C-alpha cells in the first residue's frame, strides 16, 4: 500500500537531461514529430521553451501527471521540453486546450 507521500511522488513528472533522451522521428497528427521512449512508454515532444520558462513548463507537466496522463520533461542548458505519452492523447487534448500563462500553445 502506498503512503500519501509516495502517492504524490509517483504523480510528479519525470525530469531527464536532454542528453539522455534518445530522439526518433515519426509521423503523428499529420506532421513529422520528435518521439522518445522511457521505460517501455512512447512519448512525443509537445512543447519546447527557453530555459527561463522551465518552471511554467514543469507546472504544465504536473497537471498532466495529476490526471494520470504520462508526461516527461527534458532539460538542456538553453531549453526544456514537455513530452506527452502517446497513450494519453484524449486527456492531453483536453488539458492542452487550457492555456498556461507565459507558454506557447503545445502541439496536440
N, C-alpha and C positions, 0 to 999 in steps of 0.2 A: 504494500500500500504506500502511495506517495504522501509525503508530508506536504503541508501548504507551501513551504519554501521551495521544495523540489518541483512541485507542480508549476509554480511561477517561472522557475528557472528553465523548465522544459519548453515554456511558451516563448522564450526570448529567441529572436532570430540569431542564426549563427553568423559570425563575422570572420572572414578569411582575408589574409593578404592577397592582393590581386595576383601576386607571383605564384600562388598555389592553385589558382583557378585555371583549369585546362579548358580552353575555349574551342568550340567547334561551330561551324556554320550549318544552319538548316532552314528549310522553308516553313514558315508558320504565319498564319493570319495574313497571307498574301504578300509577304515580304521575306527577304533573307534576314535571319536573326542570329544573334550570338546565343549559343547554348553551352551548358556545362552540366556536369553530374557531380553529386556529392552523396556518398552513402546510398547508392542504388536509387537515387531520385534524380530526375531530369529537371533542369531549370532553364528559363530563358531570361536574357537581360532586358528588363522592362524600363530601366531608367539609369542614366549616368549623370552625375552632377559634380561640380567642383568641390574640392575638399572642404571649403568653408561652409558648405550646406550639408555636411555629414550628419550633424545632429538631427536635422529635419528628415533626412533620408532614413536614418535609423528609427525615428518615430513612426514613419510610414511602415517600415518593415515590422515594427512591433504591432501595429494594427492588424497586419496580415497574420502574424503569429497568434494573436488573441482570437482570431476567427478560425484557427486551425488550418490556415492556408500557408503552405510552405513558403518560406522566404529566406534568402541569404543576402548578406551584404558583403561585397568585396571592397577592399580599401587599398588604394595606392597613395603615393605622396601628394599627387595633384588632383585626384578624383576618387569617387567611390560610386559603386553601382548597386542597384537593387535587382536581385534575381528572384523570379517567381516560379514556383513548382508548376509543371505542366498539368499536374493533377488538380490544380486549384483554379482552373480557368473561370468557372462561374462565380466563385467568391471573389476572385481577383477583379473581374469585370465590375462587380458591384462596388468594391472598395475603391477602385481607381476612378470611379465617377465623382468621388468626393475629392475635391481639390485640397492639397496641403499647402498652406501659405508658404510662399518662397520657393516652391518647387515647380518645375515644368510638369505638364501632364504626362504621366508614363504611357508607354505603348501597351495596349491591351492585346 
